[in-house]
Amino acid sequence: MQFKIKIAGLIPDIDAIEHTIRAVDPSALADIDQAGKTIRVATSLDAVHLLRLMGQAGYPVAEDELERLPSECCGGCGG
């Protein structure tokens, strides 16, 4: 699943966020868009787990701040 989270205020520590998420989902990816306004997360976790982990990483996010993106998976990689 892919998610977007709008950044409100200071830019969070993306390394801490990715480290916390990857402790549960080793294949997860997290980054900040080039404009520095959005955190992007690709993970197998559902929204509830992602929200909990974001808080543990020091960047609490409300449910209405999390946007789930439609899948872009073509199935070509077999994943």
C-alpha positions, -999 to +999 in steps of 0.1 A: +000+000+000+011+035-006+003+065+016+009+102+016+011+124+047+012+162+044+039+177+065+027+204+089+055+224+104+090+212+107+103+185+084+104+152+103+133+128+107+126+106+078+154+082+088+137+076+122+104+071+105+117+046+080+137+028+107+106+024+129+084+011+100+111-012+087+114-029+121+080-043+113+080-043+075+116-047+063+106-039+027+089-006+035+101+026+020+096+061+032+108+094+018+099+131+016+089+146-017+113+171-034+092+201-023+095+189+013+057+190+018+047+153+018+059+121+034+055+091+011+053+056+025+051+023+006+044-006+030+025-038+034+011-024+067-025-011+070-033+024+079-039+016+116-004+001+120+013+029+101-003+056+122+008+038+154+044+035+140+045+071+129+037+081+165+064+057+178+089+074+154+081+108+170+058+121+143+022+115+154-003+116+125-041+119+128-062+094+108-075+123+086-040+134+077-032+100+061-041+095+025-041+060+010-031+060-026-045+037-053-022+008-062+001+014-091+011-023-092+011-039-126+019-073-112+048-077-135+074-082-108+054-111-093+051-092-059 
